Structure formats: C-alpha cells, structure tokens
C-alpha cells in the first residue's frame, strides 16, 4: 500500500505542531511535507517586548528546516497560491503538490484597510508582525526623545485584545521608567463593550481589575467605540472625537491568507476555513484547518463589531485535534477527537512590564463553570519562563509536551 501524503501549509504554531504530531504518530506510514513562505518560527507572544529593546528578533525565532529534518519531515520554502479541494492538489511557487490529507495552518494577515491610516506607510504602529514590532522599536526610540500623548487601541472587528492590553501596560511601565509620565498621557481606545471583554465575553471581576490597573497608572479608557481614520498625530473616532497623539499603536482585525480567497469553496468571506469540531473542512473531509485559519463562531453580537482571540494555546490544541483525526482516518477509523473552539480552556498570561495577570477559565467562550484572574508579578515571571520553554519545546519537536 503506498504511503499517504500529508501536506501542511504553514510552519508556525499550528503547522509545526500538526506536522510533527502526525509524523511521530504514524512514522513511516506517511510522507509529511510542510510548505511555508517563511523558514523561521516566530514566537508571536513576545512581540510586545521588541519595541522596548527587551527582545531582538533572534531571541524569539528559530529556523524550522533543521527541526523538520530531524523529524523526517520534508520542508519546502515556498508560497502556496491555491488549493484545488476536489482534485486534492495545492499550487505553490515551487510547483504542484498532491495530497491525501491537507492541514491549512496559514495564520493571519492584518486587515489594515479597516480604516484609513493603518499599516505600512500609515500613521500608527503595530506589533502583530515581527516587522511591525521592529518598526515600533524605532518609533519608541524617537518618542523617548520627543514625548507627548500616547494612544494604544484596537479597531472595530479586532480580536487580539490581549496584545493591546499587554502593550498598553508595557508602554506605561516604560514611560514611568524613563521619567516621562507627566509628559505622556496614555489613552486606551477599544471596540470592546467594556474593559476586559477580550473578545471572549469577559471573566468575573475582570472589568473592575483592569479599571483598577488603569486608574493606578493614570490611563484613560474609551470603550465601545469605532475608529474612523488615523491622520498624522490624530486619531478620529466615529463619534466625532479627535484624539491627538505623539505615539500610537493600534491592533487591526485579522483576515485569512490570500491563498484561501483564491481557492473558491474552501474559505469564507474573511478568508477563514469553516470547520467542524473535528477541524475538518465543512466541505472536504480530508482537508483540515487549525489556528487562525479556522473560522470561529461566537455567541454574541456587540454594537461595535469585535472578533475572538485565536491565540497560541487554542491554536496548538486545534492542531493536535486535527492531527489525531487524520491519523484515525488513515487507520481506517472515523475521526474521534471533537473540540469546539468555545470548549477549549482559556489559559492566558497577560504581561504588564514587571507585573501582570494570569487568566484561567474552563471554556474559552461562555457559558462557563469558572473563570479567574490572578494579578501579580508572578504573571510576568510566568510569561518569561513560558517563552523559553516553548521555544525549546518547539525547536526540538517535543510537541506532545504540555
């Protein structure tokens, strides 16, 4: 019997986890190939530290080719340009690749066009990409020499509110450390209905805790608002308010990879792949999607559009579910792993410079049996330790470790 061909598009959190998990589970029974337009694994949670010189790109990245090679996985550095679901093939810049099973782990693209003035060449920095974080570092250095009002925010339809809060508290810490607090008033602008919603409906006591943090740091919060545009030195809100700034960092919404848009019936209007709770494509049962690439439904509609956070922990869990189900299919069994996004536990560490908050709950989305926020300096230490642990784990292929 010929070996089954498994193709994985993407080599970061979801792609690396799924590919190695499958190879370690099925060994010589499968050929696993990873196609990615980047040969570098990037530890996204640490981008918040790059602007302040606490991390350099080399501190939070590693080359994936040696990792895949050590696991017997073929790595192709190239861009996937189109999926032909019915034909079981993927077009790439390195040729056409057939597959028996496909894992789409393409991550996200920034939707900078949500409002004018965002993105490269715009008037606000971003930390959702490594390149953006490096550019923000330059902006921060200039700001230290010429301080003024600061705006940190997340636009309508954004979902990565955790990164916005982390950067907010880190810049507040750095401003105080540089003795600039009296010259750099900070305003947090968010589409969340209330502080601490995070795109997951909030956790008990979260709004009060975050308001306490902001009051202590002298930060003004503007919630439940949509942004209109960013001009040089000004953020215009849809309600008519104009907020001046000397430095701004704004989190945009995410959209799927361009390849998904070009692949016809694979994705939705945002470029994400509708999936079952097995992470199989709703249309093709031998195609899976995990991480940001997978479309997620959420149980509410707010006055200002927001999305859900597709962060590292649920991404890794989705990838493992997908890998186990592909292994079951190859063994002639039905997929047995089921884990809806809302059922995934929430485990998050929100850093605040030298402090932070650990967020835990039994489910990512309500209804929940419990949810708790634990503030304190141990959160900062936990994030530092987790960074080192995860980079070691991923680079060595130990994907079965917690």
C-alpha positions in Angstrom: 0.0 0.0 0.0 1.5 3.4 -1.0 2.2 5.9 1.8 -0.4 8.5 2.4 0.7 12.0 1.6 0.0 14.6 4.2 0.6 18.3 3.2 0.7 21.1 5.8 0.6 24.7 4.7 2.3 26.9 7.3 5.1 26.2 9.7 4.4 28.3 12.8 2.3 27.2 15.9 -0.4 25.2 14.2 1.6 23.9 11.2 4.6 22.8 13.2 2.5 21.1 15.8 0.3 19.3 13.4 3.2 18.1 11.1 5.4 16.8 13.9 2.5 15.2 15.8 1.4 13.3 12.6 4.9 12.1 11.8 5.6 10.9 15.4 2.2 9.1 15.4 2.3 7.5 12.0 6.1 7.2 11.5 6.9 5.6 8.1 3.3 5.1 7.1 3.1 8.6 5.9 5.0 11.2 4.0 4.6 14.6 5.6 5.5 17.8 3.8 5.4 21.3 5.1 5.1 24.2 2.7 5.7 27.7 4.1 6.6 31.1 2.8 8.8 31.6 5.9 11.6 29.3 7.1 11.5 30.9 10.5 9.3 30.0 13.5 8.2 33.2 15.3 7.1 33.3 18.9 4.4 35.9 18.5 3.5 36.4 22.2 6.9 38.1 22.7 6.4 40.8 20.1 5.2 43.1 22.8 8.8 43.3 24.2 10.6 44.0 20.9 9.6 47.7 20.7 11.3 48.4 24.0 14.5 46.5 23.2 13.7 43.7 25.6 13.8 41.2 22.8 15.5 41.1 19.4 14.2 39.0 16.5 16.9 36.4 17.0 15.8 35.9 20.6 12.3 34.7 19.7 12.8 32.9 16.4 14.4 29.7 15.1 15.0 28.1 11.7 12.4 25.4 11.1 14.2 23.4 8.5 16.5 21.6 10.9 13.6 20.9 13.2 11.5 19.3 10.4 14.5 17.4 9.0 15.2 15.9 12.5 11.6 14.6 12.4 11.8 13.1 8.9 9.5 15.8 7.5 10.1 17.5 4.1 10.2 21.2 4.3 9.5 23.4 1.2 10.2 27.1 1.3 7.6 28.5 -1.0 4.2 30.1 -1.1 1.0 28.1 -1.5 -1.1 30.0 -4.0 -4.3 28.0 -4.5 -5.9 24.8 -3.2 -7.9 22.6 -5.5 -10.1 20.7 -3.0 -11.8 18.4 -5.4 -8.5 17.5 -7.1 -6.5 17.1 -3.9 -3.7 19.3 -5.1 -2.1 22.6 -4.0 -0.5 25.1 -6.3 2.7 26.7 -5.0 5.5 28.8 -6.2 7.6 25.6 -6.2 5.2 23.6 -8.3 2.0 21.5 -7.8 1.8 19.2 -4.7 -0.8 16.3 -4.5 -2.1 15.3 -1.1 -4.3 12.7 0.6 -4.8 14.9 3.6 -4.2 18.6 4.0 -3.8 20.8 7.0 -4.3 24.5 6.4 -2.3 26.4 9.1 -1.7 29.7 7.2 -2.2 32.0 10.2 -3.4 35.6 9.6 -2.9 38.7 7.6 -3.6 42.2 9.0 -6.7 43.9 7.7 -5.2 47.3 7.7 -7.8 48.7 5.3 -10.4 48.6 8.1 -9.7 52.3 8.5 -7.5 54.7 6.6 -4.1 55.4 8.1 -3.1 52.0 9.3 -0.4 49.7 8.1 2.9 50.4 6.4 3.1 54.0 5.3 0.3 54.9 7.8 0.4 56.9 11.0 0.1 54.2 13.7 2.5 51.4 14.6 1.5 47.8 15.0 3.0 44.8 16.8 1.1 41.9 15.2 4.0 41.1 12.9 7.7 40.9 13.8 8.5 43.5 11.1 5.9 45.8 12.6 7.3 45.3 16.1 10.8 46.2 14.9 9.4 49.4 13.3 7.6 50.2 16.5 11.0 50.0 18.3 12.3 52.8 16.1 9.1 54.8 16.8 9.5 54.2 20.5 13.1 55.5 20.4 12.0 58.6 18.7 9.2 59.1 21.1 11.6 58.9 24.1 13.4 61.9 22.7 10.3 63.8 21.9 7.4 62.6 24.1 3.7 63.5 24.1 0.2 61.9 24.2 0.0 58.2 23.6 -2.8 56.2 22.1 -3.0 52.4 22.3 -6.0 50.7 20.8 -7.9 48.0 18.9 -10.1 48.8 16.0 -13.6 47.5 15.3 -13.6 43.8 14.3 -10.3 43.3 16.0 -9.9 40.2 18.2 -6.3 40.3 19.6 -7.2 42.5 22.6 -4.7 40.7 24.8 -1.8 42.1 22.8 -3.3 45.6 23.0 -3.6 45.4 26.8 -0.1 43.9 27.2 1.4 46.6 25.1 -0.6 49.2 26.9 0.7 48.2 30.3 4.3 47.7 29.0 4.4 51.1 27.5 3.0 52.6 30.7 5.8 50.8 32.6 8.5 52.0 30.2 7.1 55.6 30.3 7.4 55.6 34.1 10.8 54.0 33.9 12.0 56.8 31.6 10.5 59.5 33.8 8.1 60.6 31.1 4.8 60.1 32.9 3.9 63.8 33.2 4.7 64.4 29.6 3.0 61.3 28.1 -0.7 60.9 28.8 -1.9 57.5 27.8 -5.4 56.7 26.3 -6.7 53.2 25.6 -9.3 53.1 22.8 -11.1 49.8 22.2 -14.1 48.4 20.4 -14.8 46.1 23.4 -18.1 46.7 25.0 -16.3 47.0 28.4 -12.8 46.7 29.7 -11.6 43.1 29.9 -14.1 41.7 27.4 -11.1 40.4 25.5 -13.4 39.1 22.7 -14.5 36.2 25.0 -17.2 37.9 27.0 -15.0 38.8 29.9 -14.3 37.0 33.1 -15.6 37.6 36.7 -14.0 40.7 38.2 -12.1 41.4 35.0 -13.6 44.8 34.3 -13.0 46.0 37.8 -9.5 44.7 38.0 -8.4 46.3 34.7 -10.1 49.6 35.7 -8.0 49.5 38.9 -4.9 48.9 36.9 -5.7 51.9 34.6 -6.6 54.2 37.5 -3.3 53.4 39.2 -1.3 54.1 36.0 -3.3 57.2 35.1 -4.6 55.8 31.8 -7.9 56.9 30.4 -10.0 54.3 28.6 -12.5 54.8 25.8 -14.6 51.6 25.2 -17.3 50.6 22.8 -16.2 52.9 20.1 -15.3 52.6 16.4 -12.4 54.3 14.8 -12.8 56.4 11.6 -9.2 57.1 10.5 -5.7 57.8 11.6 -4.1 61.1 10.5 -0.7 62.4 11.3 -0.8 62.9 15.1 -4.6 62.4 15.3 -7.0 59.5 15.8 -10.5 60.3 14.6 -13.4 58.3 16.1 -16.7 57.6 14.5 -18.5 59.5 17.3 -16.7 62.7 16.2 -14.0 62.8 18.8 -10.4 63.7 17.7 -7.6 62.4 19.9 -4.1 63.9 19.4 -1.0 61.7 19.8 2.7 61.7 19.5 2.9 57.9 19.5 0.2 55.4 18.6 -0.1 51.6 18.3 -3.3 50.2 17.0 -4.3 46.5 16.6 -6.3 45.8 13.4 -8.6 42.9 12.6 -7.2 39.8 11.1 -8.2 38.1 7.8 -7.2 34.9 6.2 -4.4 34.2 3.7 -4.8 35.4 0.1 -4.5 31.8 -1.0 -7.8 30.9 0.8 -9.6 33.7 -1.1 -8.3 32.3 -4.4 -9.3 28.7 -3.5 -13.0 29.0 -4.2 -15.2 27.0 -1.9 -12.5 26.4 0.8 -13.0 29.6 2.8 -15.5 32.2 3.8 -15.7 35.9 3.0 -12.9 36.7 5.5 -10.5 34.1 4.2 -11.0 31.6 7.0 -11.9 28.0 6.6 -15.4 26.9 8.0 -14.7 23.7 10.0 -16.5 21.1 12.1 -15.5 20.5 15.7 -13.1 17.8 14.3 -11.3 20.7 12.5 -12.3 19.1 9.2 -13.3 21.4 6.4 -17.1 21.7 6.3 -16.9 20.9 2.6 -13.9 18.5 2.3 -13.4 15.8 4.9 -9.7 15.2 4.1 -8.9 18.9 4.5 -8.4 20.4 7.9 -7.7 23.9 9.3 -6.3 24.9 12.6 -5.4 28.1 14.4 -6.2 31.5 12.9 -7.0 29.8 9.6 -10.1 28.1 11.1 -13.3 30.1 11.1 -14.8 30.5 14.6 -18.4 31.2 15.6 -19.1 33.2 18.7 -22.3 33.6 20.7 -22.9 37.4 20.7 -23.2 40.5 18.5 -22.0 43.7 20.0 -22.9 47.2 19.0 -19.3 47.7 17.7 -18.1 44.6 15.8 -15.4 42.6 17.6 -13.8 39.2 17.0 -12.4 36.4 19.1 -8.8 35.8 20.1 -7.2 33.0 18.2 -4.1 32.7 20.4 -1.3 30.1 20.9 -3.0 27.7 23.3 -6.2 27.1 21.3 -4.1 27.0 18.1 -1.9 24.2 19.4 -5.0 22.3 20.7 -6.8 22.6 17.4 -3.6 21.4 15.6 -3.4 18.3 17.8 -7.1 17.5 17.3 -6.7 17.8 13.6 -3.6 15.5 13.7 -5.3 12.9 15.7 -8.3 12.8 13.4 -6.1 12.5 10.3 -4.3 9.6 12.0 -7.7 7.9 12.7 -8.8 8.3 9.1 -5.5 6.8 7.8 -6.0 3.9 10.1 -9.5 3.4 8.6 -11.4 4.8 11.6 -13.8 7.7 12.0 -12.4 10.9 13.5 -12.9 10.6 17.2 -11.5 13.9 18.6 -14.0 16.7 19.0 -13.2 20.1 20.5 -15.2 23.1 19.5 -13.3 26.4 19.9 -15.7 27.6 22.7 -15.0 24.4 24.7 -11.2 24.9 24.7 -10.0 26.1 28.2 -8.7 29.7 28.4 -5.1 29.9 29.6 -3.5 33.2 29.1 -0.7 35.2 30.8 -1.0 39.0 30.3 2.3 40.7 30.9 2.5 44.3 32.3 6.2 45.1 32.3 7.1 43.9 35.8 3.6 42.8 36.8 0.7 41.0 35.0 -2.4 38.9 35.2 -3.0 35.2 34.7 -6.4 34.4 33.2 -7.9 30.9 33.6 -11.3 29.5 32.7 -12.8 26.1 31.9 -14.1 27.3 28.5 -12.9 29.9 26.0 -16.5 31.2 25.5 -19.5 31.3 27.8 -21.3 29.7 29.5 -18.5 28.8 31.9 -18.4 27.0 35.2 -15.5 29.1 36.4 -13.2 31.9 35.4 -10.5 33.6 37.4 -7.9 36.4 37.0 -4.8 36.3 39.2 -2.8 39.5 39.3 0.8 39.9 40.5 4.4 39.8 39.5 4.3 36.1 39.1 2.5 36.6 35.8 5.5 38.4 34.4 7.8 35.7 35.5 5.5 33.0 34.2 5.5 34.6 30.7 9.3 34.9 30.7 9.6 31.2 31.6 7.0 30.1 29.1 8.8 31.8 26.3 12.0 29.9 27.0 10.1 26.6 27.5 8.0 26.9 24.3 10.9 27.8 22.1 12.9 24.9 23.4 10.0 22.5 23.1 9.1 23.6 19.5 12.6 23.7 18.2 13.3 20.2 19.4 10.0 18.8 18.2 8.6 17.9 21.6 5.0 18.7 20.5 3.5 16.2 22.9 4.6 18.1 25.9 2.1 20.5 27.5 
